[in-house]
Amino acid sequence: MRSFTTGLTVATIAGLALVTRRTTRLLRERVLVPAHNPRAFLQQGRQPATHTVVVCAGDSLTHGLISANYVELLQQQFGGDGYEFVNAGINSQLAYNLLQRIDEIIACQPDVVTILIGTNDVNATLNHATTERYRRQQQLPETPTLAWYQHNLAAIIDRLRARTTAQIAVLSLPMLGENLTSEMNGRVRAYNAVVQTVAAQKQITYLPLHEALTAALPPNHTAPPYEGKLGVPLRAALKRYVLRKKWHEISADHGLALLTDHIHLNKQGAQIIASLIAGLLETTPSSHGRKAS
């Protein structure tokens, strides 16, 4: 009896360990890539009822795990009308990283591609330690600069134009912290000037996200300074996934209106992105005349 009990205990522990490993693996996969990512889309294929595939490319603002998920909002609004949304957002990535994985986006044969990339390019210029952390973690071949960002953004668009028939739209970058007079937000404006320039040069659609977010800030809003501390996003994630707080509650905890942690967006901010992209889709012919077979 004792040996049976011991065996049962060992089996139970082994089973729990297996469940834990599976849960950990699934969680790790969810953190690394969003659920409906390009590879998942390519594995399942374009759905028969789909007439328009929209790929939303970007970083954590698009990934939607530590930021309210605007891609899910779009899927909820358009998903029943023949639109299929692919989430090509990866946490912490720069324009250079997006360029390295552009082939999997092209392989989706998208009808529309939206690009929201550059927040980490700006954030990487915060100070030397932050620059080195980004270079190490994202395996960057050179130090992030405004000129390098422009080169990579232009290359992303060139590759998409050369190898797809997709309508391409690029969004301006959100603020970093809600103090619009800060040095970092001065840099954001410089990067957004590049976004506008590249959009005009490449003759693609420019969606004014930064402008819409700025206009949505409360009058006489006084925000705490953005200092680039990693603890703030970590606390925001814990409040969301452990304490189960709503995004707007996390914003309020940090004295913010649209951002949760000075970088990522709450649901109101995500809805602004979704509305801009929705406006684009409503004026875009479905699949440029290409129907699903």
C-alpha positions as CSV (number, residue, x, y, z in Angstrom):
1,M,0.0,0.0,0.0
2,R,2.8,2.3,0.9
3,S,4.6,1.7,-2.4
4,F,1.3,2.3,-4.2
5,T,0.8,5.6,-2.4
6,T,4.4,6.6,-3.1
7,G,4.0,5.8,-6.7
8,L,0.8,7.7,-6.9
9,T,2.5,10.7,-5.3
10,V,5.4,10.6,-7.7
11,A,3.0,10.3,-10.6
12,T,0.9,13.2,-9.4
13,I,4.0,15.4,-8.9
14,A,5.2,14.4,-12.4
15,G,1.8,15.2,-13.8
16,L,1.7,18.6,-12.1
17,A,5.2,19.3,-13.3
18,L,4.2,18.4,-16.9
19,V,1.1,20.8,-16.6
20,T,3.4,23.5,-15.2
21,R,5.9,23.1,-18.1
22,R,3.1,23.2,-20.6
23,T,1.5,26.2,-19.0
24,T,4.9,27.9,-18.8
25,R,5.6,27.1,-22.5
26,L,2.2,28.4,-23.6
27,L,2.7,31.6,-21.6
28,R,6.2,32.1,-23.0
29,E,4.9,31.6,-26.5
30,R,2.1,34.2,-25.9
31,V,4.6,36.7,-24.5
32,L,7.0,36.2,-27.5
33,V,4.4,36.4,-30.2
34,P,0.7,37.3,-30.4
35,A,-1.9,34.6,-31.0
36,H,-2.9,35.4,-34.6
37,N,0.7,36.1,-35.8
38,P,1.9,35.7,-39.4
39,R,3.2,32.1,-38.9
40,A,-0.2,31.1,-37.3
41,F,-2.0,32.7,-40.2
42,L,0.2,30.9,-42.8
43,Q,-0.4,27.6,-41.1
44,Q,-4.2,27.8,-41.1
45,G,-4.5,29.7,-44.4
46,R,-6.7,32.5,-45.6
47,Q,-10.3,31.7,-44.5
48,P,-12.9,31.1,-47.3
49,A,-15.1,34.1,-46.3
50,T,-12.1,36.5,-46.1
51,H,-11.9,39.2,-48.8
52,T,-9.4,41.4,-47.1
53,V,-6.3,40.4,-45.0
54,V,-4.9,43.2,-42.9
55,V,-1.5,42.8,-41.3
56,C,-0.8,45.2,-38.4
57,A,3.0,45.4,-38.0
58,G,4.8,46.9,-35.1
59,D,6.1,46.4,-31.6
60,S,4.4,45.9,-28.2
61,L,1.8,48.6,-29.0
62,T,0.6,46.2,-31.7
63,H,1.3,42.9,-29.9
64,G,-1.2,44.0,-27.3
65,L,-0.1,42.0,-24.3
66,I,1.3,44.9,-22.2
67,S,-0.7,47.5,-24.1
68,A,-4.4,47.4,-24.8
69,N,-4.9,45.4,-28.0
70,Y,-6.1,47.6,-30.9
71,V,-5.9,44.6,-33.3
72,E,-8.5,42.8,-31.3
73,L,-10.7,45.9,-31.4
74,L,-10.5,45.9,-35.2
75,Q,-11.2,42.1,-35.3
76,Q,-14.3,42.7,-33.2
77,Q,-15.5,45.5,-35.5
78,F,-14.7,44.0,-38.9
79,G,-14.2,40.3,-38.4
80,G,-17.7,39.3,-39.4
81,D,-17.5,41.4,-42.6
82,G,-14.9,39.4,-44.5
83,Y,-11.8,41.0,-42.9
84,E,-9.0,39.0,-41.3
85,F,-6.4,40.6,-39.1
86,V,-2.9,39.3,-38.6
87,N,-1.0,40.6,-35.6
88,A,2.7,41.2,-36.5
89,G,3.7,43.1,-33.4
90,I,6.6,41.9,-31.3
91,N,7.5,43.4,-27.9
92,S,10.5,45.7,-27.7
93,Q,11.4,45.6,-31.4
94,L,12.8,48.5,-33.4
95,A,12.3,49.2,-37.1
96,Y,15.5,47.2,-37.9
97,N,13.9,44.1,-36.2
98,L,10.7,44.5,-38.2
99,L,12.7,44.7,-41.4
100,Q,14.4,41.4,-40.5
101,R,11.0,39.6,-40.4
102,I,9.3,41.4,-43.3
103,D,9.3,38.2,-45.4
104,E,6.7,36.5,-43.2
105,I,4.5,39.5,-43.6
106,I,4.9,39.4,-47.3
107,A,4.1,35.7,-47.3
108,C,0.6,36.5,-45.9
109,Q,-0.2,38.2,-49.2
110,P,-1.9,41.0,-47.4
111,D,-4.4,43.4,-48.9
112,V,-3.6,46.1,-46.3
113,V,-0.5,46.6,-44.1
114,T,-0.4,49.1,-41.3
115,I,3.0,50.0,-39.7
116,L,3.4,51.4,-36.2
117,I,7.1,51.1,-35.4
118,G,9.6,53.4,-33.8
119,T,8.7,53.9,-30.2
120,N,11.7,51.6,-29.2
121,D,13.9,53.5,-31.7
122,V,13.2,56.7,-29.8
123,N,13.4,55.0,-26.3
124,A,16.8,53.5,-27.2
125,T,18.2,57.0,-27.3
126,L,17.2,57.8,-23.7
127,N,20.7,57.3,-22.3
128,H,23.8,55.1,-22.8
129,A,22.7,52.3,-20.6
130,T,19.3,52.1,-22.4
131,T,21.1,52.1,-25.8
132,E,23.4,49.2,-24.8
133,R,20.5,47.2,-23.4
134,Y,18.6,47.5,-26.6
135,R,21.6,46.7,-28.7
136,R,22.2,43.5,-26.6
137,Q,18.6,42.3,-26.3
138,Q,17.6,43.1,-29.9
139,Q,21.0,42.1,-31.4
140,L,21.3,45.5,-33.2
141,P,24.3,45.8,-35.5
142,E,24.6,49.5,-34.8
143,T,23.6,52.2,-32.4
144,P,20.0,53.4,-33.0
145,T,19.9,56.9,-34.5
146,L,17.2,59.0,-36.3
147,A,19.0,58.4,-39.6
148,W,19.1,54.6,-39.1
149,Y,15.4,54.6,-38.2
150,Q,14.6,56.5,-41.5
151,H,16.7,54.0,-43.5
152,N,14.9,51.0,-41.9
153,L,11.4,52.4,-42.2
154,A,12.0,53.3,-45.9
155,A,13.4,49.8,-46.5
156,I,10.3,48.1,-44.9
157,I,8.0,50.1,-47.2
158,D,10.2,49.4,-50.3
159,R,10.1,45.7,-49.6
160,L,6.3,45.7,-49.1
161,R,5.7,47.8,-52.3
162,A,8.0,45.6,-54.4
163,R,6.6,42.2,-53.3
164,T,2.9,42.9,-52.5
165,T,-0.1,44.8,-53.9
166,A,-1.1,45.9,-50.4
167,Q,-2.3,49.3,-49.5
168,I,0.3,50.5,-46.9
169,A,-0.3,53.0,-44.1
170,V,2.2,54.2,-41.5
171,L,1.1,55.7,-38.2
172,S,2.9,58.5,-36.3
173,L,4.3,57.5,-33.0
174,P,2.6,58.0,-29.6
175,M,4.1,60.3,-27.0
176,L,6.6,58.9,-24.5
177,G,5.1,60.1,-21.3
178,E,2.3,62.6,-21.3
179,N,4.5,65.7,-20.6
180,L,4.5,67.0,-24.2
181,T,7.3,69.5,-23.5
182,S,9.8,66.9,-22.3
183,E,13.1,66.3,-24.1
184,M,11.9,62.7,-25.0
185,N,8.8,64.0,-26.6
186,G,10.9,66.5,-28.5
187,R,12.7,63.4,-29.9
188,V,9.3,61.7,-30.7
189,R,8.4,64.8,-32.7
190,A,11.6,64.5,-34.7
191,Y,11.0,60.8,-35.4
192,N,7.4,61.6,-36.5
193,A,8.7,64.2,-38.9
194,V,10.7,61.4,-40.5
195,V,7.5,59.2,-40.6
196,Q,5.7,62.0,-42.4
197,T,8.6,62.5,-44.8
198,V,9.0,58.9,-45.7
199,A,5.2,58.5,-46.2
200,A,5.2,61.4,-48.6
201,Q,8.3,60.2,-50.5
202,K,6.9,56.7,-50.8
203,Q,3.3,57.9,-51.5
204,I,1.7,55.9,-48.9
205,T,-1.0,56.8,-46.4
206,Y,0.0,58.6,-43.2
207,L,-2.3,58.1,-40.2
208,P,-1.9,60.9,-37.6
209,L,-1.9,58.9,-34.4
210,H,0.4,61.2,-32.4
211,E,-1.8,64.1,-33.3
212,A,-5.0,62.3,-32.3
213,L,-3.6,61.2,-29.0
214,T,-2.4,64.7,-28.2
215,A,-5.8,66.1,-28.9
216,A,-7.4,63.5,-26.6
217,L,-5.4,64.5,-23.5
218,P,-7.4,66.3,-20.9
219,P,-7.2,70.1,-20.8
220,N,-4.5,71.4,-18.4
221,H,-3.2,67.9,-17.9
222,T,-0.2,67.7,-15.7
223,A,1.6,64.4,-16.1
224,P,4.5,62.9,-14.1
225,P,7.9,62.9,-15.9
226,Y,8.9,59.9,-18.0
227,E,12.2,58.6,-16.7
228,G,12.6,55.3,-18.5
229,K,12.5,53.2,-15.4
230,L,11.8,49.5,-16.1
231,G,9.9,49.1,-12.9
232,V,6.9,51.2,-14.1
233,P,6.0,48.8,-17.0
234,L,6.6,45.8,-14.8
235,R,4.2,47.2,-12.1
236,A,1.6,48.0,-14.8
237,A,1.8,44.3,-16.1
238,L,1.4,43.0,-12.5
239,K,-1.6,45.2,-11.9
240,R,-3.1,44.0,-15.1
241,Y,-2.5,40.2,-14.9
242,V,-2.2,39.6,-11.2
243,L,-4.5,42.2,-9.7
244,R,-6.8,42.1,-12.8
245,K,-7.1,45.9,-13.0
246,K,-8.5,47.6,-16.1
247,W,-6.2,49.5,-18.3
248,H,-7.7,52.9,-17.4
249,E,-7.3,52.1,-13.7
250,I,-3.6,51.4,-14.2
251,S,-3.3,54.7,-16.1
252,A,-5.0,56.5,-13.2
253,D,-2.6,54.9,-10.7
254,H,0.3,56.4,-12.5
255,G,-1.3,59.9,-13.0
256,L,-1.7,59.3,-16.8
257,A,-4.7,59.6,-19.1
258,L,-4.0,57.5,-22.2
259,L,-0.7,55.7,-21.4
260,T,-0.5,53.0,-18.7
261,D,3.2,53.2,-18.0
262,H,4.5,56.2,-20.1
263,I,4.9,53.9,-23.1
264,H,1.9,51.6,-23.6
265,L,-1.7,52.5,-24.3
266,N,-4.9,52.0,-22.3
267,K,-8.1,51.0,-24.1
268,Q,-9.0,54.6,-24.9
269,G,-5.6,55.0,-26.6
270,A,-6.0,51.7,-28.4
271,Q,-9.4,52.7,-29.6
272,I,-7.9,55.8,-31.2
273,I,-5.6,53.6,-33.2
274,A,-8.4,51.3,-34.2
275,S,-10.5,54.2,-35.3
276,L,-7.7,55.6,-37.6
277,I,-7.3,52.2,-39.2
278,A,-11.0,51.6,-39.4
279,G,-11.3,54.9,-41.4
280,L,-8.6,53.6,-43.8
281,L,-10.4,50.3,-44.3
282,E,-13.7,52.0,-44.9
283,T,-12.2,53.8,-47.8
284,T,-10.2,50.9,-49.2
285,P,-11.7,48.7,-51.9
286,S,-12.1,45.1,-50.5
287,S,-8.9,43.1,-51.4
288,H,-8.2,45.4,-54.4
289,G,-10.5,43.2,-56.5
290,R,-9.0,39.9,-55.3
291,K,-11.5,37.6,-53.7
292,A,-10.8,34.5,-51.7
293,S,-11.0,31.3,-53.8
